[in-house]
Amino acid sequence: MITKFTIGNFLSFKDNQTFSFVARKQDTSLKEVLTKAHGETFVRAVAIYGSNASGKSNFIKAFAFVRNFVVNGLKQLENVIPVEPFLLSNETEHKPSLFELEIVVGKDFFVYGFEVSNQKVHKEWLHQYPNKKVLFERNSSEIKVNARYFKEGSAITRKQTRENVLFLSVVASYGGEFSTKVVDAIKRIQVVSGLERGQTLNYAFEKYTKEESYRERMKEFLLEADLGISDIISEEKRVSVEEIIKTVPPQFRDQLVAGKSNFFERRLSVLHKKYDAQNKSAGTVPFNFFKESDGTQQMFALSAPFINSLEESNTLIIDELDSSLHPLMCRYILKMFNSGDHNAKDAQLIFTTHDISLLDEDLLRRDQVWFAQKDKFGASELFSLMDLKERSNLNFAKRYLEGRYGALPYIKQLETIK
């Protein structure tokens, strides 16, 4: 479980900004959406609001970068680390970016972070709480390992750690106990972005066609969403090379795998109920999945990561949850993660949205609502509704649109249009 995430000097974030799942004691509403771990109380789901280009997507990109660098950094042979600092200030453009996670794994609580530029890792640290044991600390010239509490790192020499990879990842690759716990927790971060919708759809398609347990859960999820679907059928069809060649541009036909006489194509058909003149059931009619609405396709694509998160206790992060989805669908998804019954393993959900109907005191606590906005110098900041000291019985949606919380676009001509 991730409890806090701090980023600094990354994309549109200049100064350090800390996001938190920790429940605020001042907010006494909706206690049923809370969970406890390591002596602290946490919320399971958080919504992030803000205007376009406010930094919401860059916050999601920070999570994606950390996950990729920690999990896949050893496999990447390129010397350049794909990180970009805040470029709108002479003060930061040549300085490293900072990332820090606070993580609960069972009875263990870790703080792990690093500072990194395109060329190398400048700093890296791993601390264990509650007694703040420094397991290791790294700077540009050395790695200091606590031989008593972090024996797994003592056997790793600096020569085994390239300057553009993380020491944590190296130690975990040798099976270190604490390092593996932290890497596995970060690996459970699952980012879904609109820019990668095709990948998410492919992931859902693979799960549905190949894993029966997932197929039943996904089907149940979609039927509960009341999309007008009675069933989804997966079928495999043999396709000849000749049929495929017809769809391939001439310049690429020679690149088809030689010796293959047949391929297999998996298809999804969505069954809709059919009725007679007396409005009585008359069977079903199959439709090609890709002829369904964008909302239906989006719900299907998201069903696999939703179920995976709920079953594996993942941290699911979705950029623009409300894209192509009806507000009631977003509400349904949020309630699933908020529910201790549906979310018994304490999976976490972070999502960006413009859907103000979710700003409902019966659905979200104040510490579950966050905002992103830019200052006049182009730097993004993150803050919680709790930071504004708002009462819990106010109309949050109305006050947000009135500009009470900031994080709104400034449209000069809005008031003059009649």
C-alpha positions in Angstrom: 0.0 0.0 0.0 1.3 3.4 -1.0 0.7 6.0 1.7 2.4 9.1 0.3 4.1 10.1 -2.9 6.4 13.2 -3.3 7.7 14.6 -6.6 9.8 17.6 -7.3 11.4 19.2 -10.4 9.6 16.9 -12.8 7.7 18.1 -15.9 5.4 20.9 -14.7 6.2 20.3 -11.0 8.9 22.7 -9.8 8.8 22.5 -6.0 8.3 19.3 -4.1 4.6 18.3 -3.9 3.3 15.5 -1.6 0.2 13.5 -2.3 -1.2 11.4 0.5 -3.7 8.6 1.2 -3.6 9.3 4.9 -7.0 10.1 6.3 -7.3 13.4 8.1 -8.6 13.2 11.7 -10.5 16.5 11.2 -12.8 14.8 8.6 -15.2 12.6 10.6 -17.5 11.7 7.6 -17.9 8.4 5.7 -15.8 6.4 8.1 -16.9 3.2 6.3 -14.6 4.1 3.4 -11.5 4.1 5.6 -9.0 1.3 6.2 -6.2 0.8 8.7 -2.6 -0.3 8.4 0.5 0.1 10.5 -1.3 2.2 13.1 -2.6 4.7 10.5 -5.9 5.3 8.9 -6.1 5.7 5.1 -8.6 6.4 2.3 -8.8 3.8 -0.5 -9.7 6.2 -3.4 -8.8 9.7 -4.4 -10.1 12.0 -7.1 -7.9 14.7 -8.6 -9.5 17.8 -10.3 -8.0 20.6 -12.2 -8.2 22.5 -15.5 -6.6 21.2 -18.7 -2.8 21.5 -18.6 -2.9 22.0 -14.8 -0.5 19.1 -14.1 -2.9 16.2 -13.5 -1.6 14.0 -16.3 2.0 14.9 -15.3 1.3 13.6 -11.8 0.2 10.3 -13.4 3.3 10.3 -15.5 5.4 10.6 -12.4 3.9 7.4 -11.0 4.5 5.7 -14.4 8.1 6.8 -14.5 8.9 5.5 -11.0 7.3 2.2 -11.7 9.1 1.7 -15.0 12.5 2.9 -13.7 12.3 0.7 -10.6 10.9 -2.4 -12.3 12.5 -2.3 -15.7 15.6 0.0 -15.2 18.0 -3.0 -15.3 16.7 -4.2 -18.6 17.1 -0.9 -20.4 20.4 -0.6 -22.1 20.1 3.0 -23.1 22.3 5.4 -21.1 19.8 8.2 -21.1 17.2 8.1 -18.3 13.8 9.3 -19.6 13.2 12.0 -17.0 12.5 15.7 -17.7 12.9 18.5 -15.1 10.9 21.7 -14.8 12.2 23.7 -17.8 10.6 27.1 -17.1 13.2 28.1 -14.5 16.9 28.6 -14.7 17.0 27.4 -11.1 15.8 23.9 -11.9 16.4 23.1 -15.6 19.8 21.4 -14.9 19.0 19.9 -11.5 17.9 16.3 -10.8 14.2 15.3 -10.3 13.1 13.9 -7.0 10.7 11.0 -6.3 9.8 9.5 -2.9 7.3 6.8 -1.9 6.1 5.9 1.6 5.0 2.2 1.4 3.3 -0.2 3.8 4.1 -3.9 3.1 2.5 -6.1 5.8 4.0 -5.1 9.1 6.9 -3.2 7.4 6.8 0.5 6.6 9.4 1.9 4.2 10.4 5.3 2.8 12.1 4.9 -0.5 13.3 7.7 -2.8 15.8 8.9 -5.4 17.0 12.0 -7.2 17.8 11.4 -10.9 18.8 13.3 -14.1 19.1 12.1 -17.7 22.6 10.9 -17.0 22.6 9.2 -13.6 21.1 8.6 -10.2 22.4 11.4 -7.9 20.9 10.2 -4.6 18.9 7.2 -3.4 17.7 6.1 0.0 15.7 3.4 1.8 14.6 3.8 5.4 12.5 1.5 7.6 10.1 2.7 10.2 8.9 3.2 13.0 12.5 3.4 14.3 13.9 5.1 11.2 16.5 2.5 10.4 18.6 3.8 7.5 19.0 0.7 5.3 21.1 2.4 2.7 21.9 5.8 1.4 23.6 6.7 -1.9 25.1 9.8 -3.4 27.1 10.5 -6.5 30.3 9.0 -5.1 29.3 6.2 -2.7 26.6 3.8 -1.4 26.5 3.5 2.4 24.8 0.2 3.4 23.7 -0.6 7.0 25.3 -4.0 7.3 23.3 -4.8 10.4 19.8 -4.2 9.1 20.3 -4.5 5.3 22.7 -7.4 4.9 21.3 -8.1 1.4 22.9 -4.9 0.2 26.3 -5.5 1.8 27.3 -8.1 -0.8 26.6 -5.8 -3.7 29.6 -3.8 -4.8 29.4 -0.3 -6.3 30.8 -1.7 -9.5 27.7 -3.9 -9.8 25.5 -0.8 -9.8 25.8 1.4 -12.9 25.3 5.1 -12.3 22.1 5.1 -14.4 20.4 2.3 -12.5 18.9 2.1 -9.0 20.7 0.2 -6.2 17.3 -1.0 -4.9 16.6 -2.7 -8.3 20.1 -4.3 -8.3 19.7 -5.7 -4.8 16.2 -7.0 -5.6 17.5 -8.8 -8.7 19.7 -10.9 -6.3 16.7 -11.8 -4.2 17.1 -9.4 -1.3 14.3 -9.6 1.2 13.5 -5.9 1.9 14.4 -4.7 -1.5 12.1 -7.3 -3.1 9.3 -6.2 -0.9 9.6 -2.6 -2.0 10.1 -3.4 -5.7 7.0 -5.7 -5.6 5.0 -3.0 -4.0 6.0 -0.5 -6.7 5.4 -3.2 -9.4 1.7 -3.3 -8.2 1.3 0.3 -9.4 -0.9 0.0 -12.5 -1.3 3.1 -14.7 -4.1 3.5 -17.2 -3.7 6.5 -19.6 -5.9 7.6 -22.4 -2.8 7.6 -24.6 -2.4 3.9 -24.0 -6.0 2.9 -24.4 -5.1 0.3 -27.0 -2.7 -1.4 -24.6 -5.4 -1.5 -21.9 -7.9 -2.9 -24.3 -5.4 -5.6 -25.4 -4.8 -6.5 -21.8 -8.5 -6.9 -21.1 -8.9 -8.9 -24.3 -6.1 -11.3 -23.3 -7.6 -11.7 -19.8 -11.1 -12.3 -21.1 -10.1 -14.8 -23.8 -7.5 -16.8 -21.9 -8.4 -16.8 -18.2 -11.8 -18.3 -17.3 -11.8 -16.8 -13.8 -11.2 -13.3 -15.1 -13.8 -13.9 -17.9 -16.5 -14.6 -15.3 -15.6 -11.6 -13.1 -15.3 -9.2 -16.1 -18.7 -10.4 -17.4 -20.3 -9.9 -14.0 -18.8 -6.4 -13.7 -20.1 -5.4 -17.1 -23.6 -6.9 -16.5 -23.8 -5.0 -13.2 -23.0 -1.8 -15.1 -26.3 -2.3 -17.1 -24.9 -1.6 -20.5 -27.7 -3.5 -22.3 -25.5 -6.5 -22.8 -26.7 -10.1 -22.1 -23.4 -11.8 -22.8 -19.9 -11.5 -24.4 -18.7 -14.3 -26.5 -15.0 -15.0 -27.3 -14.3 -17.0 -30.4 -11.1 -18.1 -32.3 -11.2 -18.1 -36.1 -8.6 -19.6 -38.4 -7.3 -17.1 -40.9 -5.2 -17.9 -43.9 -2.1 -16.0 -44.9 -3.8 -15.1 -48.2 -6.6 -13.3 -46.2 -4.0 -11.4 -44.1 -1.9 -10.4 -47.2 -5.0 -8.7 -48.7 -5.1 -6.3 -45.7 -1.3 -5.6 -45.6 0.2 -2.7 -47.7 2.4 -4.2 -50.6 5.7 -2.8 -49.3 5.2 -4.9 -46.1 4.0 -8.2 -47.5 7.5 -9.7 -47.9 8.0 -9.2 -44.1 5.3 -11.8 -43.2 6.7 -14.8 -41.4 7.7 -17.4 -44.0 6.3 -20.9 -43.6 3.1 -19.8 -41.8 0.1 -21.2 -43.6 -2.5 -20.1 -41.1 -3.0 -17.7 -38.2 -5.7 -17.5 -35.5 -7.7 -14.4 -34.9 -9.6 -13.9 -31.7 -12.9 -12.0 -31.8 -15.4 -10.7 -29.3 -19.1 -10.6 -30.0 -21.5 -8.8 -27.8 -24.9 -10.4 -27.4 -28.0 -8.1 -27.2 -31.5 -9.3 -26.4 -34.0 -9.5 -29.2 -37.7 -9.0 -28.9 -40.8 -9.9 -30.9 -43.8 -7.7 -31.8 -45.3 -8.4 -28.3 -42.0 -7.3 -26.6 -41.3 -10.9 -25.6 -37.8 -12.2 -25.6 -36.9 -13.7 -29.0 -33.3 -14.7 -28.4 -30.1 -12.6 -28.8 -28.3 -10.9 -31.7 -24.5 -10.8 -31.8 -22.7 -7.5 -32.6 -19.0 -7.0 -33.3 -17.4 -5.6 -30.2 -15.9 -2.7 -32.0 -19.3 -1.5 -33.1 -20.3 -0.9 -29.5 -20.2 2.6 -28.0 -17.0 4.1 -26.8 -18.4 3.9 -23.3 -19.0 0.1 -23.6 -15.5 -0.4 -25.0 -14.0 1.7 -22.2 -15.8 -0.2 -19.5 -14.6 -3.5 -21.0 -11.0 -2.2 -21.2 -11.1 -1.0 -17.6 -12.8 -4.1 -16.2 -9.5 -6.1 -16.3 -7.3 -3.7 -14.4 -10.2 -3.0 -12.0 -10.6 -6.7 -11.1 -6.8 -7.2 -11.1 -6.4 -4.4 -8.6 -9.2 -5.6 -6.3 -7.9 -9.1 -6.3 -4.1 -8.3 -6.1 -4.3 -5.3 -3.8 -2.9 -3.0 -6.5 -2.7 0.7 -6.8 -4.7 1.6 -9.9 -4.1 5.0 -11.4 -6.4 6.2 -14.2 -6.0 9.4 -16.2 -9.4 10.9 -17.1 -11.7 8.2 -15.6 -14.7 10.0 -17.0 -13.5 9.8 -20.6 -16.4 8.2 -22.6 -18.0 7.1 -19.3 -21.4 8.2 -18.0 -21.2 9.9 -14.5 -23.1 7.0 -13.0 -20.5 4.6 -14.3 -17.8 6.6 -12.6 -19.8 6.6 -9.4 -20.2 2.9 -9.6 -16.5 2.3 -10.0 -15.6 4.7 -7.2 -18.1 3.1 -4.8 -16.6 -0.3 -5.5 -13.1 0.9 -4.4 -14.6 2.7 -1.4 -16.5 -0.4 -0.2 -14.8 -2.6 2.3 -17.0 -5.5 1.1 -16.0 -5.2 -2.6 -12.5 -4.0 -1.8 -11.6 -6.4 1.0 -7.9 -6.4 0.1 -7.6 -2.6 0.2 -6.7 -1.9 -3.4 -6.1 1.8 -4.1 -7.6 4.0 -6.8 -6.3 7.4 -7.9 -8.0 9.0 -10.9 -8.1 12.4 -12.6 -11.5 13.7 -13.6 -13.6 16.7 -14.6 -16.8 15.1 -13.4 -18.1 17.4 -10.7 -21.1 15.1 -9.9 -18.6 13.1 -7.9 -18.0 16.0 -5.6 -20.7 14.7 -3.3 -20.3 14.6 0.4 -22.1 11.2 0.4 -19.5 9.7 -1.9 -16.2 11.4 -1.2 -14.6 12.7 2.0 -12.8 16.0 1.8 -9.4 14.2 2.1 -10.4 12.2 -0.9 -10.6 15.3 -3.1 -7.4 16.8 -4.5 -6.7 19.6 -6.9 -3.9 20.4 -9.4 -3.3 24.0 -10.6 -0.5 26.1 -12.1 0.8 29.3 -10.7 1.6 32.3 -13.0 5.1 30.9 -13.6 3.8 27.7 -15.1 4.6 25.5 -12.0 2.0 22.9 -10.9 0.9 22.4 -7.3 -1.2 19.7 -5.6 -3.4 20.3 -2.6 -6.3 18.6 -0.8 -9.8 20.0 -0.2 -8.9 19.5 3.5 -6.1 22.1 3.1 -8.8 24.7 2.4 -10.6 24.0 5.7 -14.0 23.6 4.1 -16.9 22.2 6.2 -18.2 18.8 5.2 -21.8 19.9 4.7 -21.1 22.4 1.9 -22.0 21.9 -1.8 -18.5 21.1 -3.1 -19.4 21.0 -6.7 -21.1 24.4 -6.7 -18.2 26.0 -4.8 -15.7 24.4 -7.1 -17.4 25.9 -10.2 -17.6 29.2 -8.4 -13.8 29.2 -8.2 -13.6 28.9 -4.4 -10.9 26.1 -4.7 -9.0 27.3 -7.7 -7.9 24.7 -10.2 -10.2 26.1 -12.8 -9.5 27.4 -16.3 -9.6 31.1 -16.8 -11.8 31.9 -19.8 -11.7 35.6 -20.5 -14.9 35.8 -22.6 -17.0 33.5 -20.4 -18.9 36.2 -18.6 -19.5 38.3 -21.8 -21.2 35.6 -23.8 -25.0 35.8 -23.6 
